[in-house]
Amino acid sequence: MLLRRELPSDVDAIRAVHTDAYADGDATPAEPGLVEALRADEGWIPELSIVAVDDSAAVVGHVVATRGYVGDRPALGLGPIGVLRAVQRSGIGTGLMHAVLAAADARGEPLVALLGHVDYYPRFGFRPAQQDGIAPPDPSWAEHVQTRPLTTHTPDLTGTFRYAAPFDEL
């Protein structure tokens, strides 16, 4: 498996990854459209859209982090992350998470926030957002909003987290 930055030629494969990863019966998942809306948004950070490719150079996973804010200060919102169902539980998602967090840290970003499963993301250093003085954009999400401070994080980065605009349209 190779992890690399998204290329323009990966767009269709990324859509297919998220469609497969989030498929739920006949319903069309929101994640493929969300990635496309994020790509067109001012919060898009090309260096933080990472794909996993297999030995045949096929895209099998994708993760993205986009510009978010804590109050009026920059932070990152992570997601979506997706891996083709046929290769899930093989370490691809873990590799993508480590890659995007390392890339974010290398950029000097202070903090990454996400809405996700409370038993999965702590293995990557995420913890309940309220421990960092950060409130979710929707109070009903409080249990599932988690944050991961990075190297440049300072304790005064507190307030309400806000994702890139396309998340508001879900």
C-alpha positions, -999 to 999 in steps of 0.1 A, spaced: 0 0 0 12 35 -9 -2 66 7 0 98 -13 -17 131 -19 -48 130 -41 -43 137 -78 -69 151 -102 -71 117 -119 -83 102 -85 -116 120 -82 -138 92 -97 -120 65 -77 -124 86 -45 -161 89 -52 -163 51 -57 -144 45 -24 -168 66 -3 -199 52 -22 -188 16 -13 -176 24 22 -208 41 33 -233 22 12 -264 14 32 -290 -5 12 -306 15 -15 -298 49 1 -272 70 -16 -246 79 10 -238 116 17 -201 112 19 -192 111 -19 -211 144 -24 -196 159 7 -161 152 -6 -169 169 -39 -185 199 -21 -154 202 1 -131 200 -29 -150 231 -43 -150 250 -9 -125 276 2 -117 253 32 -101 226 9 -65 219 17 -50 198 -12 -21 185 9 -46 170 34 -66 149 9 -47 116 10 -54 83 -9 -43 48 -3 -34 28 -34 -28 -9 -38 -1 -27 -57 -20 -22 -90 -22 16 -83 -60 14 -77 -73 38 -50 -87 17 -21 -90 44 6 -93 81 11 -92 106 40 -95 144 40 -91 172 65 -104 207 57 -102 241 73 -124 244 103 -124 269 131 -125 270 169 -142 303 175 -124 325 149 -91 306 150 -80 280 124 -82 243 131 -90 213 110 -121 191 106 -113 155 97 -135 135 74 -148 117 57 -125 87 58 -133 57 37 -119 23 27 -133 -1 2 -153 -28 20 -133 -56 4 -101 -44 21 -114 -30 53 -97 -42 85 -63 -45 67 -47 -14 82 -55 10 54 -77 32 75 -51 33 103 -24 42 77 -46 70 63 -53 84 98 -15 85 107 -7 101 73 -33 129 75 -24 136 112 13 137 103 7 160 73 -15 183 94 12 185 121 39 192 95 18 221 82 17 236 117 -20 230 123 -29 232 160 -58 208 163 -79 183 144 -116 177 153 -140 150 141 -174 136 147 -168 99 152 -171 66 171 -158 71 207 -142 36 208 -123 39 176 -105 73 174 -88 74 208 -62 50 193 -50 80 173 -49 104 202 -84 118 199 -103 126 231 -136 141 240 -135 177 227 -147 192 260 -114 181 275 -98 207 253 -124 233 260 -141 228 226 -178 227 222 -195 209 192 -213 229 166 -245 210 175 -249 202 213 -265 168 205 -231 157 190 -212 164 223 -205 127 230 -190 121 196 -170 152 188 -134 145 195 -102 165 192 -65 158 187 -42 186 197 -10 187 175 24 201 182 15 238 178 -16 235 200 -19 259 229 -44 256 257 -61 289 249 -76 274 217 -111 270 231 -146 277 219 -171 262 195 -158 241 167 -171 249 132 -165 226 101 -160 238 66 -193 251 51 -203 219 32 -208 200 64 -236 225 73 -255 213 42 -257 176 53 
